[in-house]
Amino acid sequence: MIQHLSSITPSRATRLTFFIAGFVTATWAVIVPFARNNTGVNEAMLGTLLLCLGFGAMIAMPVTGLLTSRFGCRRVIVVAIALIILSTPLLAVIADPLLLGLVLLIFGVGVGVTDCAMNIQAILVEKQSAAPLMSGFHGMYSFGGIAGAGVMTVLLSLGMSVLAATLLVTFTVMVLAILSFPGLLTYANPKEGPAFAVPRGHVLLLGLICFAVFLTEGTVLDWSAVYLTQVRDIPETLGGLGYTCFAVAMTLARLTGDRIISLLGRLPVVLVGALTAAAGLALVTFIPSWSLSLLGYVFVGAGCANIVPVMFSAVGQQKVMPQAVAVPAMTTLGYLGVLSGPAIIGYIAHYSSLALSFSLIMVLMLVVAALSLTLNLGNKTPAGENA
């Protein structure tokens, strides 16, 4: 067993960490309707609670670059995953809204630090490789989403309580974290400049695109189950199907993403992807059929799939800002969308409708398509550029 653990390479450990991150976030996506029923909150209050998750991540991400520079990726990732393991089961049973908000804050810190630190490790590992790896890493995140949503949906459909299912998930996360430990980097980029800086220039544009795409992903993560159960009238136990369809499509597109980018170039992948996601959101919003809504989530997943990996590869190669500062800065701006954006969706849904919220996200993806035309992404994969 010890010999097997020592054979875990940094590339494999990075894939496992991305898988863990996707696994736990998808688990939360399935738990959301149960958490709402346990607390009895409305859409606006649910949005506020989701904002607690986002706030936890946002206060943690800006200092992750400093933490990894001082302690290395391994220690930071392990501590962050420990926070996730401790907080996730509580999300399934808490009935008090204030207590749920506090636990979501802790959960958000764990998720935020993990997401930022694993991308720092991914950039370092990709730079050391002769081949592009970023889409594959993010593909494991999506595969984790499939596993998390799929496993939770199956367990709940078989009659297991949401608490028992969540405990099983967190045990799995603990085992995977132990497996990944030897391959996690004990170092990161040396600290250059301030612990956190506002993204500027090329990094700012990359961050804005990440913000929009992550907001879209966050909407699917936190609201797809609620949308399908309330608007499309499917049973609560099947609410995770929307995110599952989204995650399956995203995973397949990302696992072939490096080859697609090599063939078509970065700009076409980003442009066509944004337009495809917008079309999927239109299908979800305007066609009154739950089966076609699931197809729409497939389009959204496939469209968004390779946009963010392209952005992270690009930020790792730019020279405008030191990487130890640029990656947390762009990640913070990007994850502002996935973590706090859904809270905005909740307020819009409360005062109008979920359908209007989804249509606004559709417009945002059209903005991403237009914004991508202003970037000089080049037509080569990272391996073909000077890293």
Residue, then its C-alpha position, 0 to 999 in steps of 0.5 A: m500500500i505504501q509503495h502504491l501511494s509513493s507511485i502517485t505522480p503530481s499529474r495523478a494527484t492533481r487529477l484526484t484533487f480536481f475529482i474531489a472538488g467536483f465530487v463535493t460541489a455536485t453533492w451540495a447541488v443535490i442537497v440544496p432542495f433538502a437544505r431548503n426544506n429543512t430550514g423552510v426558507n424562500e428563494a430570497m433567503l436561500g439566495t442569502l444562504l448561498l451567499c454565505l458559501g460564496f463569502g467564505a470562498m471569497i475571503a479565503m481565495p485571495v490569500t491562497g497564493l500566499l499560503t501555497s507560496r509559504f507552505g506548498c500546495r500539499r499542506v494547503i490542499v489537505v487542510a482545505i479538504a479537511l474543512i470540506i469533510l467536516s462541514t458537508p454532512l452538517l449541510a444535510v441535516i441543519a434546520d436552523p437558517l443561521l447555523l446553516g449559513l455558518v456551516l456554508l461559510i466554512f464549507g465555502v472556505g474549504v471549497g475556495v482554497t481547494d479550487c484555487a490551490m489545485n489550479i496553482q498546482a495544475i499550472l505548475v504541473e502543466k508547465q513541467s509537462a511536454a503536453p497540454l494537460m489543463s483540459g484533462f485536469h478540469g475534465m476530472y473536476s467534471f467527472g467528479g461532478i458526474a460521480g457526486a450527483g449520480v451517486m447521491t441521486v442513486l442512493l436517494s432513489l434507493g431510499m437511503s437518507v440524505l445524511a447517510a448518503t452524504l456521510l458515504v460521500t465524505f468517507t470517499v473524499m477522505v480516502l481519495a485525499i489520502l491517495s493523492f497526498p504523496g503527489l501533491l507538490t510541497y512547493a508553489n511559486p515563490k511569493e512576488g509582490p503583494a499577497f493579493a492584487v486586483p487583476r489588470g490588463h490581459v489577466l482582467l479580461l481572462g478573469l471576466i470571462c471566468f466570472a461569466v462562465f463560472l456564474t453559469e456553472g454556479t447557476v446550474l449547480d445551485w439552481s438546476a435541481v430547484y428549477l426542475t422540481q419546481v418549474r418542470d415538476i419532476p420528483e425531488t429524488l430526480g432533481g440531480l438529473g439536470y446537473t448530471c446531464f450538465a456534468v456528463a456533457m462537460t466531462l466528455a468535452r473536457l476529456t477531448g478538449d486538449r485534442i479539440i484545442s490542438l485542432l481548432g485553436r483556442l479562440p474558436v473553442v471559446l467562441v463556439g462554446a459560449l454560443t452553444a451554452a447560450a443556446g442550451l440556456a434558451l432551451v432550458t428557459f423557453i421550452p416547457s418540457w423537462s426532457l428538453s430542459l435536460l438536453g439544454y443542460v447538455f448543451v450548456g455543459a458542452g459549451c462551457a467545458n473548455i472555456v475555463p481551461v483555456m483561461f487558466s492555461a493563458v494566465g499561467q503563461q502571461k507576463v503581466m502579473p507574477q503567477a503567484v498573484a495572477v492565479p489567485a486574482m483571476t480565480t477570485l474574480g472567476y469564482l465570484g461568479v460561481l459562488s456569489g452569482p447564484a445568490i443573485i439568481g435567488y433574489i431575481a427568482h424571488y422577485s420575478s421568476l427562475a425563468l427570467s434568471f436563466s434568460l439573463i445568464m443566457v445573455l451573459m454567455l453571449v457577452v462572453a462570445a463577444l468578449s472572446l473576440t477581443l483576446n489574443l488567445g492564439n491558435k496553439t495549445p500550451a505545449g506549442e507555446n513558450a511556457 
